[in-house]
Amino acid sequence: MDMVQSGPSLETETLIALEEKGLTRREVEVLEWVARGKTNNEIGLILSISPRTASKHLEHIYTKLGVESRTAAVVQFLEMIQQTREVRQARDGHHMPGPPLSHQS
């Protein structure tokens, strides 16, 4: 199995938000792969680091995000992505889905 894969691409706003939380670029890479369901062993192969190094990056990520698990880190990560998309859509004037407006007489 070929473990060489191109990493996911984050929007600039999301990267900035993660960096404001103190995450390094490498920690962001690890978090992206965790969000894709990769194990520490798989992340190690993909990023050419040891599984232990991937685990240490995750420990730092948990501390910086104020969470205690992979799941909580991924939830916060996905929420940040969603928030930056919504901000971009609002800024660019794209219609954001929501409840229909009621017409009052």
N, C-alpha and C positions, 0 to 999 in steps of 0.2 A: 504494500500500500504506500502510495506516495504522500508523504506528510508535508511536502512543500506547498503551501497555499498562500495566496495573497491575503493580507489582512483586510478587515472591514474598513470602510472609509467614514470617518465622522465629520460632521459639519464643524466649521471653525468655531461657531458659538458654543457647541458642546465641549470641544477641546478646551476653550477658554474657561468654561464653567468648571471642568474637572481640574484644570491647573489652578484655579482659584481655591479649590478645596485642598490643594497641595500635592496632587498626584503628578508623578513624573510621566514622561512619554512612555517609558517602559511599563509602568504600572497601568497606564491607560490601555496599552496593547494587551496586557494580561487580562484586564477586566473585559475587554472586547471579546476575547476568546472564551472566557468564563461564561459570558452572556450567550455565546453560541453553543454552550453545553460541553465544552472541552474539559477534560480532566487535567490535573497538573502534569501528568506524564505526557499527554498529547500537547499541551502548551509548551512544555520543555522541548519536545521534538520540533514543533513549528517555529519556535523562537530561538532554537539552538542554545537552550539553557537547561540546567538540571531541573528535575521535578522539585527538588528542595528549594531552588532559587525561585521557582514559580510560586511555591508555597509561602516563602518569605515576602515576595511581592504582595501576595494576597493579605498577609498579616498587616502589612503597611497600609494597604487599601482599606481594610476594615477599620483601622485606627483613624485614618484620614476622613472616612465617610461616616464614622460613628456608628458602625454596624458590627454584628457579631457572626455573620454567616455569609456564605456564597450567595444564597438566595436573596438576602437583604441587600447585599452589594449590587446584585443584578437589578433588583427592583428599583433601587435608587438611581442606578445608571440609566435604565430605560425611562424612568420618569424625567430625568434630565434631558434625554434625547427628545422626548415628547414635548417638554416645555420649550426647548429651543426651536423646535419645528413650529409650534404654535406662535411663538414670538415672531419668527421669520414670516409666517403666513400673514399675520396681522400687519406686520411692517410692509410687506409687499402687496397688501390689499387683496389677498386671496380670501375667498369666502370660507369661513370655518363652519363645519357642520354644527348644528345645534337645534334646539327645539324651534318649531315654526312660530313666528310672531302671531299673536292673536290680534285681531282687529276689533277695536272697541268703538262704539258709536258715541 
